[in-house]
């Protein structure tokens, strides 16, 4: 089981500019979904035209532009198993 003892934060401006802290890893991404491992658990960002404009995993900072329609935390180990390339089944 993943422990999420660290802290993370996110700030969303006008559903178009997302700033995040506490990023550990980018699990998968495309222009409609970004799936991250954060200090607070796994985070799925959904939208359209999503672009990672800044990523510094060493400092845990990330910025995303595009239309953001949903953000969901999920700590289950089987969530999105297989990642980006398993969708076509």
N, C-alpha and C positions, 0 to 999 in steps of 0.2 A: 504494500500500500504506500502511495506517495504521501509524504508529510509536507505540509505547506506551512512552515513556521515563519518564513520571511514575510516582508511587506512589499506590496506593489501598489501602484496608483495609476489611474488613467484620467485623462481630461478630454472631453469631446466638445468641439466648438462647431455649431451649426450643422451637425451630422456630417461634416466634411473634413475636419482636421482632428485627428486623434493623436494624443501624446501619451506614451506609456513609460513607466519606470518599473524595474523589477523583472525584466525579461531575462530568462535563462537560455532559451533556445527557440528557434523558428522550426516547428515540426513540418509544416507544409504551407504553401501559399499559391494563389493564383489571383486573377483579377476580381473574383467573387468571394473568396474565403481566405482568411489568414488564420492558421492554427498555431498557437504559441504555448510554450511551457513558461509559466511565470512563477514568481515567489509565492503567489496565492493559489496556484493550481493551473490546470490547462484552460486556455481561453480561446474560444472560437469567435472570430470577427467576421461578420457576413455583410455583403453589400455589393456594389457594382463599381467598376473602374477603380478598384483598390490598388494603390501603389505604396510600397514601403519607400519612403523618401529618405529616412535616416535610420540606421541600425548600428548600434554599438553594444555588442553583447558583453564586452568587458565591463562597461559601466551599467549595463542593463537598460539602456535608453533606446526608444524607438518612436518614430513618427510615421503615421499613415495618412494619406490623402485619398479621397474618393467619397462616394455616397455610402455611408455606414447605416445599415438597416437593423443590425442586431449584434449583441455581444453576450456570450454565454460562457460561464465557467462550468467545467466538467472534470471531476477528478477520477472517474472510472478508468481503469487500465485498458478496457477494451474499446473506449471511444475512438472513433475514426481509425480503427485498426487497419493497417495497410496504407493509410495516407492517401495522397493525391491520386495514385495510379490504380486504386481498387474501385473507383467509382463506376467504371463502365460495365460492371457485371449485370 
